[in-house]
Amino acid sequence: MAQKILLKNINVPGINTFEVYRQYGGYAAVEKALKTMSADDVVEEVKKSGLRGRGGAGFPTGMKWSFLAKPEGVPRYLVCNADESEPGTFKDRYLMTHTPHTLIEGMIVSSFALGANTSYIYVRGEMMPQIRILEKAIAEAKNAGFLGKNILGTGYDLEIYVQPGGGAYICGEETALLESLEGKRGNPRIKPPFPAIAGLYGCPTVVNNVESIAAVSWIVNNGGDEYAKIGIGRSTGTKLISASGNINKPGVYEIELGLSVEEFIYSDEYCGGIANGKRLKAVVAGGSSVPILPANLILKLSNGQPRLMSYESLAEGGFATGTMLGSGGFIVMDEDACIVRNTWNFSRFYHHESCGQCSPCREGTGWMEKVLHRIEYGHGKMSDIDLLVDVSKKIEGNTICPLGDAAAWPVASAIRHFRDEFEWHVNNPQAAMDGNYGLANYADPIPVVEEAN
Amino acid sequence: MSEKVKVTIDNIEIEVDPGTTILNAARMIGGDIVPPAMCYYSKLKGSGGKCRTCLVKVSQGSAKDPRPMPKLVASCRTTVMDGMVVQNITSPEVIEARKGVVEFLLINHPLDCPVCDQAGECHLQDLSFEHGKDQSRYEFKRRTFEMVDIGDKIKLHMNRCILCYRCVFTADQITDNRVHGILGRGDASEIGTYISKAIDNDFSGNVIDVCPVGALTDKTFRFKNRVWFTKPVNAHCDCEKCSGKVTLWYKGEEVIRVTGRKDQYGELEEFICNTCRFDKKKTSDWTIEGPTKVDRRSVVSSNHYDEKELLPVIDRKIF
């Protein structure tokens, strides 16, 4: 049984209330940090733990905290990014619904470490129940003296506010989130300056994912070294994975990083294998924006070793044969899934969610969606496939924020690994409308084709 | 920080003040190495970074940290560092990326140049002529909007807009009580006023001049004439609100349009007020200074009496 950190007490009845959470050892980290540690000690522990941002990029949290500028007389802010909108990712919502106090506790400790007296939780607008749950949890914590003025008599003041967003995917990008939090249009800012220098209201700001912040309290309780022992290599600790798709047991699972992908998909403890006795075709390993991988590449590395659920192992092989851990939205597709339709669906999402600020993303996402729609509905041309590759290359890396990359990668990778399925769609439009391509040869190793351009 | 920093753009070295952007450093050098800019406007704070036509490659970040930047950067918003090496037209990667951006800008832009008032002084025309491909691979319907009057003097033709945000910055910084901005998201976003509110401000006409394309046009000039049939003349007047320095566009004896004076990058030298722009359309209102200098490559110069080159003398004997 793997170690659970965030979801340890998830099945305890009433864990969403303050009393039960406190009985099970909750808010010990606040007491420990505020009474016995200095702010720098907490940052040091988080650095030692090797905790990496759980929102998608995987940037070390401790490092991010140490970059925070600390000018005199200027307030600093901690902003929790709960604008979880990546298709296939629903871990933060789960965490906030069932153990909201885990997040509040982490927020108090993290705010203390950063010297922030005001912190915000930016929640996606669609998550209205979670907003209520968090506000109730904050009220309970405040009632018990863990929030407000002079927390536990230590002289440290903190207020946490919950701010609902409008439900835009782009507001999950940290600078767009800050713009939205300031009450402006959620357009990403041009970096530099980074939020650590000039973030919310021009003040130094740290933006962290819900899961990263929630993990901080365990790190403070048990020490960074203990946390670093869990996991593998530079991927330390546990990660919440939102498993969805054609599997027997979809849901949110907490895994120790370093678990093999094969075990995660097939073991009864986790996904429980592919539903209805079908075979695995493809996996999107980290939310819709990461490259899709066919079965042979997701289960095995190019050297024949099993692929592991860790930042490094999933990225092994670069974009030619690898993918990314991303935000942990694990989407499994069986032999009945149509890759073209799936790619079109993702593309449609990015078209809809592009903010429209910079031209490659604004125009390119819509273009890709239209071409994919054409292929999916049997009006495609052979040249469309190369066109898609070219358009995705023109978007990738040329935009202000990573949404352009996120829109380009699924399309580019789907064509890279499933080009024959796209060609089949073009050549057999009627058959593509009636049925689907099936498993073909993806279960077996196929040579990786690198396209021109 | 008064020390100059040294930056190399396309193998040309220049020393500039710290804090200068790559684009402005390139403009100091001048010539072909200046990246095109559709959204950057030196007089507007916060503009730039959106259109991505000014992308350049930084092959050496600075003297201290010589690593190249991982991605192409927007030169209008990236400040120079000492020892920075920038590649613009010497980098095939940049040229390719710019071609892509031009193609993206054009996929939703209507091909109505023959009836567009901006034709001839349109930045997008110049850009696609210089950096674009000769064909579009886009085979779908373009987005369309209804034309809107914002105020009684300005026409908004949203189909042509490339969402550079210049007019939004102008309205925000030059006029008070901004009422127009961006509505919607993605390629459905549009410039608009809240519930068709009219723009009523003394300096609102400047949004026409900052617009790089024909999305915002002067209703007093619409369909009057092509710009290359008109003659630009610098003039000034005593104006209480603005500097009064303008360009008059003559057709014969008649002033058919008044605009602000633009520099070689198409940027206004000074913003002018609406009274000068829309109401003073008689020669007697103005003190004429002389013909406006027009770039010889510009189509406007085709009818210009001053800078016109003499036709080559053809020796008829050789035929």
Interface residues (C-beta under 8 A of the other chain):
Chain A: A168 I170 R185 I190 H351 H352 E353 S354 C355 G356 Q357 C358 S359 P360 R362 E363 G364 T365 G366 W367 K370 L387 V391 K393 K394 I395 G397 N398 T399 I400
Chain B: G48 G49 K50 C51 R52 T53 L55 K71 L72 A74 R77 A97 G100 V101 E103 F104 L105 I107 N108 R137 Y138 F140 I162 L163 Y165 G181 I182 G184 R185 G186 D187 A188 S189
